[in-house]
């Protein structure tokens, strides 16, 4: 048979002070020296002295622009053309991301029309899918990728030059 534990409240029935000493100790917050951090500059200084001078720092997140999937862009194109947020030039459609209200292209879905995007960035997969559909992205993202590709090429040529020097140095060390 299981034994039930009595609640403390019930154990203390019949005891006038319920284990809290004199009855005036139970009145309000005065018996504990105030509520919360009250007295932190006086009688509780040693408890809270490490917290003085701290400021709460509000870290604001940067506002992120909307990201659209390729299939969403396909759906919005007719509306953007009607509203004047995109222009049709020949067989291409020119979409300015700022006017259309988005900043990034993400790769879900596919795009079947040729679109030229301006003021927009694209994820890697989205950029690959855009190339397959004949679309292009003008702006920062493309420039950064080209610049990093040029840096990689120049790094490879420097490594080849260093390897050539090492080989030449190795031959001269062996002959001496």
N, C-alpha and C positions, 0 to 999 in steps of 0.2 A: 504494500500500500504506500502511495506517495505521500510525503509530508509537505503540507503547504506552509510557506513562510509567511509570518504575519507582517503586515505593512507597518512601517515605523510609526505612522500616524496613529494606528490602533494601539501599538505598544505604549505610546505616550499618553493615552487617555487616562485621566485621573491624576496626572502629574501637572501641576499648575503652570509651569513655565515651558514645558515641552523641550527641555534640554537647552534652553537658550539663556539661562541665568536669570537675572532680575527682570521684572516685567518691563521696566523702562528700556531695556535693550532691544525690545521688539518693536519700538515705536519709530516708524519712518526710517529715513536714511541717516538720521543724526547719529545713530549709534555706530555706524560704520564709517563715519567721517565724510559723508557726502556720496553722491551717486557718480558712477563713471570715473572720469579723471579729475573729479573735484579735489582740490588740495594738492594738485601736482606741482604747484609753485610753493607750497607751504609744507604741510605735514607728510605728504607723500612724495616729496621731491626725489628721494633716493630711488623710488620705484620707476619714475618717469623721466629722469634727467637726460637719458640718452635720446629722447624723442624731441627735445627742444631744438628749434632752428630748422626742422624739417619742413619742407613745403610739399604739398601734394602736386605731383607733376601730371598734368593732363596730356597724355600722348594722343594726338589726333591722327587718325588714319588718313592716308592720302585718298582723295576721292578717285575712284577707279571709273573709267568710262565703260560704257556698255560693250560687251563682246557678242558678236553675232556669228552663228554657224552659217556655213555655205548654203544649206537648204533654206534658212531664214532669209538670207540675202536674195535668193532666187524668188522667194515669195514677195518680198518688198519692192523689187525692181519696178514693176508697173506703177505702183503707188508713188514711188519716189520720182519717176518721170512725170507723172501727172501733177505732182505738187511742186515740181521744179527743183527738187533736191538732187536730181541726176539729169544728165544731158545725153541725148542719143546722137552720136557722131558717126555717120556711116553705119558700119556693122558692129561698132563698139558702143558701149555705154560707159560714160565717165561719171564716177560716183565720188563725191568729196565726203570723207568721213565726218568732218565737223558739221557740215550741213545736214547730213543724214542722221547724226546723233549717235555714232558709235566710233570706237577707237581701235578695236581689235577684231580680227577674223579668226575663227576657230574652225576646226576641220570636219565637223560632223556634216554629213550629206555630200552633195556634189553640185557643181555649177556648170550649166550647159551653155551659157551665153558668154561672149567675150566682154569682159568688164575691165576697165582701168580704174584702180582705186588710188585715191590721193589722201594724204594725211591719215593713214591707217597703218597699223602693224599687223603682221600675220604670224601664226604659229608655224613651226617647221612643216608639219603635215599639211596645213592649209596652203602654205606656199607651194608645196609639191603639187597638190590638187589644182591650184590655180594655174600653174605652168601647163599641166595636162589639158586644161580647158582653153588655153590660149589667153588667159587673163594675166594682167600684170599689176604689181603694187609699186606705185611711185612714192618715194619718201624716205624717211629715216631708216626703216628696217632693212631695206635693200642696200642702202649705202653702207650700213654697218657690216652686213654680211660680206660685201665686196671688199671692204677695208680689211676685215679679218682674214679673208682669203689671200689678199696681197701680202699681209704680214706673214702668213704661213709659208707662202712661196719664197719670200725673202729669207725667212729663217732656214728653209731647206737649203738654199744656195749658200748661206753662211756656213751651215754644217758641212756641206760638201767641201768648201774651201778649207775648213779646219781639218777635215779628214785628209785632204791632199797634203797639207803642211805636215801632219803627223807622219804620213807615209814617207814623205821626203826626209823628214828628220830621222825616221827609223833607219833608212838606208844609209845615211851619213854616219849614224852611230855604229852601225855594224861594220863599216869599212875602216874605221879608225882603230 
